[in-house]
Amino acid sequence: MPKAGDIVLAKVQYTDTFEVKTRPSLVLFEEFDNVVVAGITSNRYMKGIQLTKQEGAVKDSVIKLNYIFTISKIMIEKTLFSLSKDKKKIVFDELVNNLKDLSK
């Protein structure tokens, strides 16, 4: 069962095409077999949170918190690794910062 902070390999559909690809993603939470994830890219010039090979990534990458989507649990092929407590805190703080306008 995936848990918050896990980096998983999952089948995802891109918004600009009907194509489904297997990509790394960060699990934000799971509920009723639906998993909310953030996309990860190896394009390090994109905006997001840096994820390094030393942390477990295959390549230095970026967690894209502007690319959040819901997938079925069965679309997850495997768990690759889990984020450290410190990195999870960075993700949490950035998500809260991105949502701050909802509190107005």
Steps between C-alpha positions, in 0.01 A plus 500: 500500500656833398543762769566873505859573405552188288648540155322251276514389140148544363303515177379856446307672223624836384255789476592594144463151352326169558839330529575308819860478617675338793656781703634562849258681729484615861212362706325781688220287646282194436132457568260225386758359254541841335849644528574872467847550358731774377694448181877479486716603207869467423489847339677681783422840349131467577352663810468270798684329783838350417539124545852359475660165425639506855141501627416195289395638161630325189591846361509842659137610463231748600177433689237705316238616749317675217430156347277321751259230393306198626569146385362163594717297738523227235690741272798494736759250382737525796636718777850628424591669831363735765586862563684597815309675778675827412408474129139417588490818710627703202225351280235567765610862550502564125152349458365716783666805346340422163157471662521807725254701289224251594508637856401852392 
